[in-house]
Amino acid sequence: MSEKTVSTTSEPQQESLNPDITSQELANPIFEQLTTIEDWIRWAASEFNRADLFFGHGTDNAWDEAVKLVMYTLTLPNELFERCKSARLLADEKQALFELIARRIEEQIPAAYLTNQASFAGLSFYVDERVLVPRSPIAELIDNQFAPYLSRQPARILDLCTGSGCIAIACAYAFPDAEVDALDLSTDALNVAQINIEGHGLMAQVIPIQSDLFASVTQEKYDLIVTNPPYVDQEDVDSLPAEFTYEPEMGLGSGHDGLDITREILARAASQLSDNGILVCEVGNSQIHVEATYPEVPFHWVEFTRGGHGVFVLTKAQLEEYQEIFNQRVVAR
């Protein structure tokens, strides 16, 4: 980094994290001027906005991101911010905050990976770069116990492409009497899922299984299959913000239109569902490709009250009705 330019004007200089200012040069005036928790959150939020960071891994704005990182560093829950925002910080706390905020800006690492913490469906999960950061709108469906789509309480649930295990674990809380299988091709992801299963004390209810889609459970039947597979099309993969480069690539892209995995799921899901079972599948922005690929199929697209899109529901009967079409449009991987 080059040295900081010293101004000879009498106007106050705004301190900011940028490649031309070293951490040592910047730290002293900041440490003197920022004294409270609220000071540090305000400053961090401003720096995040100046750096034009991308928010989408648990927060959607600079202020919430700053609250998350500052409160995590101080080992305080976010909900205590209003009660302790005027608390003054120790020198070592300021140093830790400065270093973490600098990493978020300079390396553009998602906050969830810096803290190894993410929230989903009101639950806390461990995450690292072996799994995607949980952010699916399917959380709203789980909170509502998939009403009105499920005709009865499910006895067996499959979370396909489980990643961190967040959907499987949230389903286990929503349906405490159900058995939940959590499948993923990645053994790294399953190791993270195991951490979360044990952390929530659900070892007897949620079972992680290494599998290429349904390959390891071909003889099983499920009342509910929930899946958030890779679905980002190639155009979007090529233009993703830097934060996404920290996530496992195999969890994001799925062919030129983002549907290579989804096509297989549609072709094989009916045989894995019990009578009256349903498939819930997220395809995000690739909804447009689903509709273009299967114009004959009456997908039901879920409308969310808390934000989100690109999640469809199909019954076993619908999957069977259009089975030939689904079979014809599978693309070999």
C-alpha positions as CSV (number, residue, x, y, z in Angstrom):
1,M,0.0,0.0,0.0
2,S,1.2,3.6,-0.7
3,E,1.6,6.1,2.1
4,K,-1.3,8.3,3.1
5,T,-1.4,11.8,1.6
6,V,-1.3,14.6,4.2
7,S,-3.6,17.5,3.5
8,T,-2.4,21.0,4.2
9,T,-5.9,22.4,4.2
10,S,-7.8,23.3,7.3
11,E,-10.8,21.2,6.3
12,P,-11.4,18.0,8.4
13,Q,-10.3,14.8,6.6
14,Q,-12.8,11.9,6.5
15,E,-11.0,8.7,7.5
16,S,-11.9,5.7,5.3
17,L,-10.7,2.3,4.6
18,N,-9.1,2.2,1.1
19,P,-6.1,0.7,-0.6
20,D,-4.1,3.9,-0.1
21,I,-4.3,4.0,3.7
22,T,-2.5,1.5,5.9
23,S,-4.2,-0.1,8.9
24,Q,-1.6,1.4,11.3
25,E,-2.0,4.9,9.9
26,L,-5.8,4.7,10.0
27,A,-6.2,3.0,13.4
28,N,-5.1,5.8,15.8
29,P,-7.5,8.6,14.9
30,I,-10.4,6.1,14.5
31,F,-9.7,4.5,17.9
32,E,-9.7,8.0,19.5
33,Q,-12.9,9.2,17.8
34,L,-15.0,6.0,17.9
35,T,-15.8,5.2,21.5
36,T,-19.2,3.4,21.7
37,I,-20.8,0.4,20.1
38,E,-23.1,2.7,18.1
39,D,-20.1,4.7,16.9
40,W,-18.4,1.6,15.5
41,I,-21.6,0.4,13.9
42,R,-22.3,3.7,12.2
43,W,-18.7,4.0,11.0
44,A,-18.7,0.4,9.7
45,A,-22.0,0.9,7.9
46,S,-20.6,4.0,6.2
47,E,-17.4,2.2,5.2
48,F,-19.4,-0.7,3.8
49,N,-21.5,1.6,1.7
50,R,-18.4,3.5,0.4
51,A,-16.8,0.2,-0.6
52,D,-20.0,-0.8,-2.5
53,L,-20.1,-4.2,-0.9
54,F,-22.7,-6.8,-1.9
55,F,-25.2,-7.8,0.8
56,G,-27.2,-11.0,0.3
57,H,-25.7,-13.6,2.7
58,G,-28.0,-13.0,5.7
59,T,-28.4,-9.3,5.5
60,D,-29.5,-6.9,2.7
61,N,-28.1,-3.6,3.9
62,A,-24.9,-2.1,5.4
63,W,-26.4,-1.2,8.8
64,D,-27.6,-4.7,9.5
65,E,-24.3,-6.1,8.3
66,A,-22.4,-3.8,10.7
67,V,-24.6,-4.7,13.6
68,K,-24.0,-8.4,12.9
69,L,-20.2,-8.1,12.8
70,V,-19.8,-5.7,15.7
71,M,-22.1,-7.6,18.1
72,Y,-20.5,-10.9,17.1
73,T,-17.0,-9.5,17.9
74,L,-18.2,-8.3,21.3
75,T,-19.9,-11.7,22.0
76,L,-23.3,-10.0,22.3
77,P,-26.6,-11.0,20.8
78,N,-27.9,-8.6,18.2
79,E,-31.1,-7.9,20.1
80,L,-29.1,-6.3,22.9
81,F,-27.9,-3.5,20.6
82,E,-30.5,-0.9,21.8
83,R,-29.7,-1.6,25.5
84,C,-25.9,-1.4,25.1
85,K,-25.3,0.9,22.1
86,S,-23.9,3.6,24.3
87,A,-21.4,1.3,26.0
88,R,-17.7,2.4,25.6
89,L,-15.2,-0.1,24.2
90,L,-11.9,-1.3,25.4
91,A,-8.8,-0.8,23.2
92,D,-8.5,-4.5,22.4
93,E,-12.2,-4.6,21.4
94,K,-11.6,-1.7,19.1
95,Q,-8.6,-3.5,17.5
96,A,-10.7,-6.6,17.0
97,L,-13.5,-4.7,15.4
98,F,-11.2,-2.7,13.1
99,E,-9.5,-5.9,11.9
100,L,-12.8,-7.7,11.2
101,I,-14.4,-4.7,9.4
102,A,-11.2,-4.3,7.3
103,R,-11.4,-7.9,6.2
104,R,-15.1,-7.5,5.2
105,I,-14.1,-4.6,3.0
106,E,-10.7,-5.6,1.7
107,E,-11.4,-9.3,1.1
108,Q,-15.2,-9.0,0.4
109,I,-15.8,-12.1,2.5
110,P,-19.5,-12.7,3.4
111,A,-20.1,-11.8,7.0
112,A,-21.5,-15.2,7.7
113,Y,-18.1,-16.8,6.8
114,L,-16.3,-14.2,9.1
115,T,-18.5,-15.2,12.0
116,N,-19.3,-18.8,11.1
117,Q,-22.9,-18.0,11.9
118,A,-26.1,-17.8,9.9
119,S,-29.8,-17.7,10.7
120,F,-32.5,-19.6,8.9
121,A,-36.2,-20.0,9.9
122,G,-35.4,-18.4,13.3
123,L,-32.6,-20.9,14.0
124,S,-28.8,-20.5,14.2
125,F,-26.4,-22.5,12.1
126,Y,-22.7,-23.0,11.8
127,V,-21.4,-22.2,8.3
128,D,-18.1,-22.0,6.5
129,E,-16.9,-22.0,2.9
130,R,-17.8,-25.7,2.5
131,V,-21.5,-24.7,2.2
132,L,-23.7,-21.9,0.8
133,V,-24.9,-19.3,3.3
134,P,-28.6,-20.1,4.1
135,R,-30.9,-17.6,2.5
136,S,-33.8,-19.5,1.0
137,P,-37.4,-18.2,1.1
138,I,-38.4,-21.8,1.8
139,A,-38.0,-20.8,5.4
140,E,-41.4,-19.1,5.2
141,L,-43.0,-22.3,4.0
142,I,-41.4,-24.3,6.8
143,D,-42.7,-21.8,9.4
144,N,-46.2,-22.3,7.9
145,Q,-45.7,-26.1,7.9
146,F,-46.1,-26.0,4.1
147,A,-49.7,-25.0,4.3
148,P,-51.8,-25.3,2.3
149,Y,-49.8,-27.7,0.1
150,L,-49.5,-30.7,2.5
151,S,-52.7,-32.7,3.0
152,R,-51.4,-34.3,6.2
153,Q,-48.5,-34.3,8.6
154,P,-45.5,-35.8,6.8
155,A,-44.0,-39.0,8.4
156,R,-40.9,-38.9,6.1
157,I,-39.1,-35.8,4.7
158,L,-36.2,-35.5,2.2
159,D,-34.0,-32.5,2.0
160,L,-32.2,-32.9,-1.3
161,C,-29.0,-30.9,-1.7
162,T,-29.0,-30.2,2.0
163,G,-25.7,-28.1,2.2
164,S,-25.5,-26.9,5.8
165,G,-28.5,-29.0,6.7
166,C,-30.6,-25.9,7.5
167,I,-33.7,-26.9,5.7
168,A,-33.6,-30.5,7.1
169,I,-33.2,-29.2,10.6
170,A,-35.9,-26.5,10.3
171,C,-38.2,-29.2,9.0
172,A,-37.4,-31.4,12.0
173,Y,-38.4,-28.6,14.3
174,A,-41.6,-28.0,12.3
175,F,-42.5,-31.7,12.2
176,P,-41.0,-33.3,15.4
177,D,-42.5,-36.7,14.6
178,A,-41.1,-36.9,11.1
179,E,-38.0,-38.7,10.0
180,V,-35.8,-36.4,7.9
181,D,-33.1,-37.5,5.4
182,A,-30.5,-34.9,4.5
183,L,-28.8,-35.7,1.1
184,D,-25.9,-34.1,-0.5
185,L,-23.2,-35.1,-3.1
186,S,-20.5,-33.2,-1.2
187,T,-19.0,-34.9,1.8
188,D,-17.6,-31.5,2.9
189,A,-21.2,-30.1,3.0
190,L,-22.4,-33.2,4.9
191,N,-19.6,-32.6,7.5
192,V,-21.0,-29.2,8.1
193,A,-24.5,-30.5,8.2
194,Q,-23.4,-33.0,10.9
195,I,-22.1,-30.2,13.0
196,N,-25.5,-28.5,12.8
197,I,-27.4,-31.7,13.4
198,E,-25.4,-32.4,16.6
199,G,-25.6,-28.7,17.6
200,H,-29.4,-28.9,17.5
201,G,-29.5,-32.3,19.2
202,L,-31.3,-34.0,16.3
203,M,-29.0,-36.9,15.6
204,A,-31.9,-39.4,16.0
205,Q,-34.3,-37.5,13.7
206,V,-32.1,-36.0,10.9
207,I,-29.9,-38.4,9.0
208,P,-27.1,-37.0,6.7
209,I,-26.6,-39.2,3.6
210,Q,-24.0,-38.9,0.8
211,S,-25.8,-39.2,-2.5
212,D,-25.8,-38.1,-6.1
213,L,-29.4,-36.8,-6.0
214,F,-31.7,-39.8,-5.2
215,A,-29.0,-42.5,-5.9
216,S,-28.7,-43.7,-2.3
217,V,-32.4,-43.7,-1.5
218,T,-34.0,-45.2,-4.5
219,Q,-36.1,-47.6,-2.5
220,E,-37.4,-44.9,-0.1
221,K,-40.7,-43.0,-0.2
222,Y,-41.2,-39.5,1.2
223,D,-44.3,-37.5,1.9
224,L,-42.4,-34.3,1.3
225,I,-39.3,-33.6,-0.8
226,V,-37.8,-30.2,-0.3
227,T,-34.9,-29.1,-2.5
228,N,-32.8,-26.0,-3.0
229,P,-30.5,-27.3,-5.8
230,P,-27.8,-25.4,-7.7
231,Y,-29.8,-23.3,-10.2
232,V,-27.8,-20.2,-11.2
233,D,-27.5,-19.9,-15.0
234,Q,-24.1,-19.4,-16.7
235,E,-24.7,-15.8,-17.5
236,D,-25.4,-15.0,-13.8
237,V,-22.5,-17.2,-12.6
238,D,-20.2,-15.1,-14.8
239,S,-21.4,-11.8,-13.3
240,L,-21.8,-12.7,-9.6
241,P,-20.4,-10.2,-7.0
242,A,-17.1,-11.1,-5.4
243,E,-18.8,-12.4,-2.2
244,F,-20.1,-15.4,-4.1
245,T,-16.7,-16.6,-5.1
246,Y,-16.2,-17.8,-1.5
247,E,-19.2,-20.1,-1.8
248,P,-18.7,-23.6,-3.2
249,E,-19.1,-23.4,-7.0
250,M,-20.9,-26.7,-7.2
251,G,-23.7,-25.3,-5.0
252,L,-24.4,-22.4,-7.4
253,G,-24.2,-23.1,-11.2
254,S,-26.1,-25.9,-13.0
255,G,-25.5,-25.6,-16.8
256,H,-26.2,-22.8,-19.2
257,D,-29.8,-22.2,-18.1
258,G,-29.3,-23.3,-14.4
259,L,-31.6,-26.3,-14.8
260,D,-29.4,-29.3,-15.3
261,I,-30.0,-30.6,-11.7
262,T,-33.6,-29.5,-11.7
263,R,-34.4,-31.4,-14.8
264,E,-33.2,-34.6,-13.2
265,I,-35.1,-33.9,-10.0
266,L,-38.3,-33.4,-12.0
267,A,-37.8,-36.7,-13.9
268,R,-37.1,-38.8,-10.8
269,A,-39.1,-37.2,-7.9
270,A,-42.4,-39.0,-8.6
271,S,-40.9,-42.4,-7.9
272,Q,-39.6,-41.1,-4.5
273,L,-42.9,-39.7,-3.3
274,S,-45.6,-41.4,-1.4
275,D,-49.3,-41.0,-2.4
276,N,-50.3,-37.4,-1.9
277,G,-46.7,-36.4,-1.5
278,I,-45.4,-33.1,-2.9
279,L,-42.1,-31.7,-4.3
280,V,-41.0,-28.2,-3.3
281,C,-38.2,-26.9,-5.4
282,E,-36.3,-23.6,-5.5
283,V,-35.0,-22.3,-8.8
284,G,-34.7,-18.5,-8.0
285,N,-34.1,-16.4,-11.1
286,S,-34.1,-19.5,-13.3
287,Q,-37.9,-19.5,-12.9
288,I,-38.0,-17.9,-16.4
289,H,-36.0,-20.9,-17.8
290,V,-38.4,-23.4,-16.1
291,E,-41.4,-21.8,-17.7
292,A,-39.7,-21.7,-21.1
293,T,-38.5,-25.3,-20.8
294,Y,-41.8,-26.7,-19.6
295,P,-44.6,-24.5,-21.0
296,E,-47.1,-27.5,-20.8
297,V,-46.6,-28.0,-17.0
298,P,-48.8,-26.0,-14.6
299,F,-46.2,-25.2,-12.0
300,H,-47.6,-23.6,-8.9
301,W,-45.2,-20.7,-8.0
302,V,-45.3,-19.8,-4.3
303,E,-46.1,-16.2,-3.3
304,F,-44.1,-15.1,-0.3
305,T,-45.1,-12.5,2.2
306,R,-41.5,-12.0,3.5
307,G,-39.8,-11.7,0.1
308,G,-38.3,-14.2,-2.3
309,H,-39.5,-15.9,-5.5
310,G,-38.7,-18.8,-7.8
311,V,-40.1,-21.7,-5.6
312,F,-42.6,-24.1,-7.2
313,V,-44.8,-26.9,-5.8
314,L,-45.8,-30.0,-7.7
315,T,-47.8,-33.0,-6.4
316,K,-46.9,-36.6,-7.1
317,A,-49.9,-36.8,-9.4
318,Q,-48.7,-33.8,-11.5
319,L,-45.2,-35.2,-11.7
320,E,-46.6,-38.5,-13.0
321,E,-48.9,-36.7,-15.4
322,Y,-46.0,-35.0,-17.1
323,Q,-43.4,-37.7,-16.5
324,E,-42.8,-38.3,-20.2
325,I,-42.0,-34.6,-20.7
326,F,-39.7,-34.5,-17.7
327,N,-37.9,-37.6,-19.0
328,Q,-37.4,-36.1,-22.5
329,R,-35.8,-33.0,-21.2
330,V,-33.1,-34.3,-18.9
331,V,-29.6,-33.2,-19.9
332,A,-26.8,-35.6,-19.3
333,R,-24.2,-34.4,-16.8
